[in-house]
Structures are given as C-alpha cells and as structure tokens.
C-alpha cells in the first residue's frame, strides 16, 4: 500500500467469526485439527465453504454456517463477508501441490484477508499458534485502510 494511507480500527469481539476452508486433499487435515480444538472453537462463530462446512458440522458436531463450494463462488462469498466485517479470522488449509480450477478466487480471497488485516492460517502449525494466542479470548482492533480517506485522496488527485 502507498505510504500515507490512513487506517481505521475495526473491532474483533472476544467471540471471533472464523471461516474454515480446505481444499479436497486437505479436508481430513482440517477436520482433524477441528476435532483436536473442538472445545476452543465451540466458543466462536464458524463459517465454511461447501463440503468442508458439512463435514465439520456432521463429524465434529459444531454449528457451521455453510456457503457455496469454493469453485462455485464460496471463496467469493467468504471474501465478501470479510470485506463487510462479518468474518474476522480464517483457517484455510490449501493444497500447494495441486492445481485448483478456481485459483484466481483463492488468490483473491487471500488478498482480501490481508487487505482487511485478518489473521489467516494456511497450515496446521499456524492454526495452532493462532488459536493458542491469548488474543483469541480478548477484543482486538485490526487496522484497515480507511476507504473514506482513499475516496478523498482520489477526488484530490482528479480535481473533483
């Protein structure tokens, strides 16, 4: 981002809104991680794409708000919720060894996550570290580019 952007603080509550996503070859890994952390995750609001949401809900017995499958728009739905401030944490076990037909959507989702300053875990170890963080039980303020400031900057730049 260009130097000089202003940021606004966006509050994350004590109970996080967590997106759980996994590519096909990583669904068992994510399910195993969820089972190991079921007690901690039960304190938060869970969301998931397609089969991953169904699998976690059925096998772990946790309530998961489902979205479409990733290739059918689920990644974009999660990204939209991040931009709206409705999802503030993402666990995405992606498969770096397998080409994905919806790779542009995956890249866009990760970009949105970074842009909106949400914690993102893409593997088991990072997910463990994030979930074990003392910040999981506290309010936290993310720093997001102030879109109102960007609008003012563009108007100044174009003489509007």
Buried (B, 14 or more C-beta within 10 A) or exposed (E): EEEEEEEEEBEBEEEBBBBBBBBEEBBEBBBEBBBBBEEEBEEBBBBBBBBBBEBBBEEBEBEBBBBBBBBBBBBBBBBBBBBEBBBBBBBBBBBEEEEBEBEEBBEBBBEBBEBBBBBBBBBBEBBBEBBEEEEBEEEBEBEBBBEEBBEEBEEEEEEE
